[in-house]
């Protein structure tokens, strides 16, 4: 039996993999322009980091984490999300003692043992951003704008932004009590009833139709916000409007992690079916304290690279991605001496900034030209024994089939000009 990728995972293969790299870079570009620095944390962390930081009541911690003991018996977990590790790193390295806010972005793999379906994988890729150490509605608005700019730069037209506020430690307790009282009167299974007592907000996030149908009359957090939280939320909304970022107020929006406070938001795309979220985030003012750090009010988001790619596919933005150009020039050597010279010539071209490849394996002219066509190159360089003697090479334009002889000493400069 041959090996296969584990269930819920898949391989990114060329040429699609090149496109997904471009998606990642496009989502990160607005962050870099806004002064966010790159951070990379380990793929696995102490299990307690997520148990405490993400929340024991969440599906992530209770059902979806890849947790294992290492050889010394320590419990480690493959990271299911990126925020808790970033906060851990900021605290461990005392970045919060310098200039605030600490602004960082990351890109990498996350792992969750989920029921696999299109747009929901057990190994997935995110671009994330965190701004730590400032309680300022302008910071919330900045991050939301930067996320929206990333999607816009990919020409996505159907991404919608949903916005809500979850209140803070002053007003959430009263809302929580009202919500618990309402939920206790519903017909729910035992697991969901248990969640009412631990984190009732998570019940609102339950996607099952039979649960959603019962939530129609649930109290809304927006009706329980204190004056400070209401003013804060209005300022975020005003800054987004002034920036030209369209949003929809969604009083039922909650996020699936326990650490969120105040601003919460989600980017959704209606072309993805049930897994419509392409990203989301919010403010998490108490997370640092949950991890034994000082108060460090913060805000952040994570955007799904895989789902963004699927959204682009749904909008027809990828076109024919079966044969994008891998290289600009393809070498076709005929004979051993020509192959040795072509090897050096291709290296010269690469050094000069021209992407180039050559036919390997001693193929004849016909097989090598087939390789040139498959490479997507614009030009083929044909070098035979007669050309070597004349110290020249045949440059064939693969789009027009026009062929010209160019002295070997000049061919790098000639091609540099042609491929610009």
PyMOL commands that set and color helices and strands:
alter all, ss='L'
color gray80, all
select helices_A, chain A and resi 16-33+47-53+59-64+83-92+95-97+137-153+172-184+190-199+201-204+209-215+221-224+227-242+270-272+287-290+305-314+336-351+365-375+385-389+411-418
alter helices_A, ss='H'
color red, helices_A
select strands_A, chain A and resi 37-38+44-46+67-69+75-78+102-111+123-132+159-165+248-249+261-269+277-283+298-304+329-333+356-358+379-383+392-397+403-407
alter strands_A, ss='S'
color yellow, strands_A
deselect
rebuild
show_as cartoon
